[in-house]
């Protein structure tokens, strides 16, 4: 393919991505209005949303996944959405729906940064020194950087999705590693949401879910310290030297 043809193809892809970004923005407005993400949800609103999703039947998880993905693009905090997924769908279906929604949102942000919003994301990374280290760290450590940043909350999940679109990491490794690494946290907080729902009528199952969620959350909270002691990747991202290396 000649350079002019490649340039025209790249321009065509950029136009499609801009059109897609406009559709996503419009859809996001509908989602924010419908789900009430623009303000603080009270218990009555949560109950109404829960009932609304249940009335959708088999379409409920599909709508939730789409809403989760679009909300993630607009930096809506993931934790309350994940807990809500557990409340509505339970620990198994909730974990599946939340993880698919999170990965779909991550994929959209990654592709938007790579093809449609590059200049804007570059400005974000320039304003955040730690975020700016991702590209250099990916060059040296590859997918291990992605694994560490998914497991250790160095900066918001939503923001790093865009940042990785600027790096040399390929799309499918980004998706695969991200999905594997977010599963423990997804399961933990979905279990917590399920415990809230089960508490209305099944105390024994509530205790089981709370115990399992607590163990996972404690294990995840210990990861930053362990990685800080053993991983040079984390040291490169934070600017600190690890206490020991494996």
Protein Blocks (a to p, Z undefined) as FASTA:
>chain_A
ZZklmmmmmmmmmmmmmmmmmmmmmmmmmmmmmnopmmccdfklmmmmmmmmmmnmmmlm
mmmmmmmmmmmmnopafklmmmmmmmmnojmlmmmmmmmmmmmmmmmmmmmmmmmmmmmm
mmmmmmmmklmmmmmmmmmnommlmmmmmmpcfbafklmmmmmmmmmbdfklmmmmmmmm
mmmmmmmmmmmmmmmmmmmmpmklmmmmmmmmmmmmmmmmmmmmmmmmmmmklmmmnopa
cfbdZZ
